[in-house]
Amino acid sequence: MTMKLHTIICSTRPGRIGPAVAQWFHERAQRHARFDAQLVDLADFALPVYDEPHHPTQQRYEHEHTKRWAASVASADAYVFVLPEYNYSPPPSFVNALDFVYREWNYKPCGFVSYGGISGGLRAAQQAKLQATTLKMMPMVEGVMIPYVARHVDNGRLQPAQAIDQAAVALLEELFKWAQALAPMRGERS
């Protein structure tokens, strides 16, 4: 069985650097070749602040944007959230996107590629891990942290240091193991 990995660009603000970071990780995942890797941009879904009348556990979605988002989330076996740090936290677009659906996230591993200033988004990733567990996702210990991210972007492309690339490989290896291990809980055969 082929496992599908979604690398999700979590920032939706104009002028964001997230697409460059996510594109780099997505290309790294493709070279890793253990997943069917797909790049997903939250901005493409134009999710408003949560606006469904029913609790997400019921999966009674009324809005087309929610149905499209739910189908995207459901189609993956694992996720990598590419997120910046805003005031020691993940961006509100990430929190909102998590809240739109529930069962679609369950029993899947997730990892974080965080970026920012001196902390490299680490505080945001730590908070995001707590949120992920409430959706029955398994956050990986391994992660990628990119401090002073703007220094590593040239002509819209991330040029990471070797240690950052090595961290990406370690994250992908763990995600693959966990995606296989959790498959029976999702009702799949590994």
Order of alpha helices (4+ residues) and beta strands (2+ residues): beta-alpha-beta-alpha-beta-alpha-beta-alpha-beta-beta-beta-beta-alpha
